Amino acid sequence: MNDLPQIFNDFSDSRKQGFITIKNLKDEGKKVVGTFCTFTPWEIINASGALAVSLCSKSDETIEDAEKHLPRNLCPLIKSSYGFAITDKCPYFYFSDLIVGETTCDGKKKMYEYLGEFKNVHVMHLPQMPDDVDSYKLWKDELIKLKEKLEKEFNTTITDEKLKNSIKLRNRERKALKEFYELGKMCPPPITGIELLKILNGSSFKWDKEALINDLHNTTAKIKDAYDKGESKVSQNAKRILITGCPMGEATEKVVHAIEDNGGVVVCYEDCTGVKEISKLVDETKNPIDAIAEKYLKIGCACMTPNNNRTNLLSELIDDYKIDGVVDVILQSCHPYSVESYGIKKFVNEEKKIPYMAIETDYSKTDVGQIKTRVAAFVEML
């Protein structure tokens, strides 16, 4: 595995490396659309000729700045997002010609109002009853409004042909990511959960999708080849953990470290950072807007009610990855995931018959010791 550490570092550093790339692309006249969430329809943005960029939102670096305007008892992801925007400490905010947000929670929805005072913001109103026919109609209308906004802003025409090509490209990326993260099904897995997270996080900051797809295939092949030769960093006895809940980033890696420093290994992330969005493809046989609307409305976010898509995916992953225990990572003041944790606990304990624990945290380091103690006890119990 001599060349594998460099591969993981390349993906891990891709967000920082992307700062220079995006400046060069802007200098060449490329339009940039900043995004927050997995509900953002990448295919439509790409079809407009613009670059979809994930905005900085997973560090405590700017939370103090954000708290000058926002309440302290607000979700750290929202505060971090706003803080990076008002301080211009995130080049992705700085270079964005348009920012797209979705109403996945009330905190974000109100934050967008302040953000709109100094940034060009387009808000997509997300219906939150995924199985309702009217929800589909409403969401399709929101996609059409985004399409029209992009056409007007960037003086372009988004044709069905462009949308179909974007759908095919994004589906190929999803398949390559799925091939990679399914390495976690191996017993023991060939890589650690931290390495898995680095690749998943870093992939969103690699914008040459053909190159990314090729890198993912090559990385997966190299890891499999090394594994076949008997190389693996993970003990056969490591307890197999699935992480669910809020998005994971640099600030919440402390949970993964606590698990893997105490006899566990994270083999799957059922969250926005992991498999939640990329587990299902857009149907390439349907009208493109219809297909995009259907696919994105099925994302099992806790803002949805009822959120059967989350439990259905969890059930599938727990079986396929031979999970020993589930850890639910909940950001402080994230009410949708916090309230839903009771139902997820019941589902995991009673239907899947495996242990569950919830960890409520923020982006600070103040609870690292407490998390380590709780996680150590949980893994030992397994």
N, C-alpha and C positions, 0 to 999 in steps of 0.2 A: 504493500500500500504506500510505497515511497512517494508517489506523485499525488496521492489523494489529499493529504493535508493542504496542499496548494490549491487544489480544486475547491475545497470548502472555504478557504480564505478568499478566493476570487469571488465566490458568491456572497460571502459575508461582507466584503468590502464594496460590493457593487453599488450600494446606495451612495457612498462617498465618491466613488469613481464616476458615478452618473452625473455629479454636479458639473464636471468639466464637459462631459458629453452633451448635456442639455444646453449648456451655454453655446457650444459649437453649433448645435442644431438650430438654436434660436438665431445665431448669426447668419445661418444659411436660409433663414426665412420660415423655419418650421413653426407651426402653431402648437401650443401646449395647453392641455386641459388637465387641471389638478383634480384628483378624485380622493374621496375618503373611504369608500365602502365597496363591498363586493356586489351590492345591488347596482352599481354603476354599469350600464351596458357598454362594455369595452368595444364591442363590434360596431356600434354606431359612431363612436368617437373615431375609431380607426378608419371607418369608411369616409369620414369627412376629410381625411388626410392629416388630421392632427395627432399628436402624441398624448396618450393617456398616462399620467404620472401619479403614483401614490404619494400623497402629501405626508410630511413629517408629523407624527402624532403619538409616538411611543417612547418619549423621553421626558424626564422631569426638568429638563434644562430650562424651559420657558414657563413653567407653571406659575412661578412667583409673579412673572409679568402678567400672565392671564388673570390672576386673582385681583389685579387692580380694577378689573371690570366684571369678573365673574365670581360667583360665590365659592368659598373654599370647599364646601361640601358638595361639589359637583364632580362628576366622573372625570378622572385624570386624563382620559383620552380626549375628551372635549376641551379641557383646559390646555392640554399640550398642543392640540391643533390650533386653537386660537392664539396661544402664546407665540408659536412659530410664525403665525401670520402677521401679528402686530409688530414683532421684532425684526422681521426679515432675516432671521437666522437660518431659515430653510430656503435654499436656492430654488427648490421646486415651487414654493409659494411665489417667490419673487418673479420667476420666469413664466408663471401661468397666465395665459391670455383669458382663460375662463376657468372658474371653479364650479364643479358640479357636486351638490350635496343631496342627500335623500332624508326624508323625515322618518328615520328609523327610531328616533326617541325625541321626547320633548326638549331635552337639554340641547341636542344638536340643532333642532328646529329654531330655538330662540337664539342660539349662538350664530346661526347663519344670518340673522337680522343685523347683528353687529358687524359681522364679516362683510356684509353687503355694503356697508358704509364706505369701505375703502378698497374692496376688491369686486371684480365682475363675477357675481355669483348667480348660478341658475339652480333653483331648488326643484327637485322631483318629489312630488307628493305620493308616497308609497302607500297603497291600500294594504291593509293588514289582516285580511281574511282570505288566505291563499286559495281556498276551495270554492269561493263564491264567484259566480259568473260575472257579476257586476265588478268585482275586484279586477278581473282580467281586462274588462273593457276600460276601466279607469287607468290601469297600468299601461295598456296599449296607447291610450291617449297621451300619457306622460312621455312615452318613448317618442311618439310623433312630435310632441312639443320640443323635446330635446333635439331631435333631428332638424326641425325647422330653425331652432336657435343656432345650432352649429352652422347650418347653411347660410344664415344671415350674417353671423359673426365673421365667418371665414370666407364668405363670398364663393361658395361652392355648391355643388349639387350632389346629394347622396342618393345614388341610384340603387335599385334592387340588386344589380350585378355587383356593385361595390360591397353591399351588405352581405351578399352570399359569399364573396371571396373572404371577407373579414370573419364570417362565421366558420368557414373551413379552416382558416389559419388559427383562430383561437381554439377550435376543437382539437387541432393537432397539438397545440401547446398543452391543453388539458390532458390529452392522452399521454404525452411525454412526462408530464408531472405525475400523473397517476402511476405510470410504469416505475417512476423513481420512488414515490412514497410507499408503494406496495412492497419495497424491499423490507419494510417493517413486518411483513407477514412471516419472514423467515425466523426460525427458532434455533439459536439466538439470532437477533438481527445483526447484519454486518456492520452497521454504524450506530452511533449513539443518537439519542434524541436531540441533543444540541446540534449535531452535524446535520440531522434531518431538518431542523428548524432553520439553520443557516441557508440551506439550499432553497427551501420554500419561501423564506423572506426575501432572499437575494434575487430570486427569479423575477419578482415584480419590478425590479429596477434594471432589467436587461431588456432594451426596447427593440433590438434587432431580433425579431421573433424567429426567423429562420436559424440564426446563429444560436439562439437560446435552445431551440428544439434539438439542434445538433449537439450542443453541450450537454443537455440532459441525457440524451441517448448514450453519449460517450461516457459520461459519469456513471450512469447506471451499469453499463457494460463493464467498466473497469472495476467497480465495486463487486459485481457478481463474479468476475474472473478471480479477483483476490480472495473472495469468500470460498470459491471452489478449490482454491489452493490451501485452504485451512486458515486463512487470515481473518480474524474478527476480534474487535476490542471488547466485546460484550460477553459476560459470563453466561454460560448455559443456565445458571441458576437465577439470573436476574429476573425480578418480577416485572411482568409486562403491563405497562401503564398506558391508558388512553387519557389524553387531556381534552376536555371539552370546555365550553364557556366563551368568555370574551377573547378578542384578538390578542395574540401573543407578539411581543416585540422585545427589544433589547432590555427594557426595564423589568419585564416579567420573566426573563430567563432565569431569575433567581429560583423560581419554582422548579424548573427543569433541573437545575444544578442540585437542588435539595433532593429531588427524586433519585438522580443518578449518582449522587455521593453516598446514598444510603441503601444500595442494593437493588434499585429499580432501574428500568430503562423505558423511556417514552418511545413507543413504537408507532403511535398514531396521534394526530391532532385533529379532533373534530371541532374545528372552529373556523373563523374567517381567514386565519392565517394558513390553515391546513386544507382539509378535504371538502369543507362545506360547499364551496362554490364550484370546485373543479371536478367533483365526483359525477356530475351529470353534464351531458353535452347538449348543445343547441341542435334541434332537429333540422337537418339540412334539406329535407324534402318538402318543407312547408314554406309558405310566404314568410320572408325573413323577419319582418316586424312581429308577426304572430308568433313565430318560433322563439324569438328573443324574449318576448313578453312571457310566454309560457315557462321558459327555462328559469328566468330570474325570479319569477314569482314563487317558484318552488324552493328557494333557498330557505333552510330551516332556521331562521333567526328568531330569537326570543321575542322580538316585537310582533311576531305573527300569532294569530289566535284562530282556531287551535293550532298548535305547533306540532302536528303529527309528523311533519317531514323531518324534524330533528330527532324524534325518538325512533323513527323508522331507520334513519341513517345510523344512529347509535347502535341499534340492535344488530344491524348488518356488520358494522365494524367490530363490535365486541366479539361476534362469532368468528369473523374472518381473521382477526388478528390475535385470537386466543388470549383475550385480555384478562388479567388477574385482578385489576382494580381500576376504578375511574376517578380522576381528579378534576373537579369542576373549578376553574379559575375565574373568579368574579371580580371585576374592578369595583372599587368602592363607589357607591351611589349609582351603580348601573342597575336601575330598578327592574327592567325586563328580565335580565339574567338572574338577578338576586331572587325575585319572586318565583321564577320558574325552577329554581334549584330544588325546591321541595318536591315538585313533580318528577324531576329527573332522578332525584334520590330514590323515590318510591319505585320508579321504573327500573333502575339499575339493581336495586336490592331485591325487589319482589318478583320482577319478571325475568331478569337476567341472572339473578342469584349470585351476584358478586359484590364486593365492598365498594363503597363510594365515600369520598370526602370532598367538602367544599372549602376553598381557600379564598377569602376576600382580602384583596390587597390593593395597593396603589403603586405609583412609580418610584417611591422612595426606597431606601435601603434599611429603614428603621425596623422592619419586621422580619429581616432575613433570619435572625436567630430563632424567632418563634416559628417561622415556616419550617426551618430545618428540624426542629424538635417534633413538630406535629407530623411532618412527612416521614421522619424516621420511625415513629411509632406506627404509622399507617402501613408502611412497607414491611416492617417486622411482623405486624399482625397478619399480613398476607402469607 
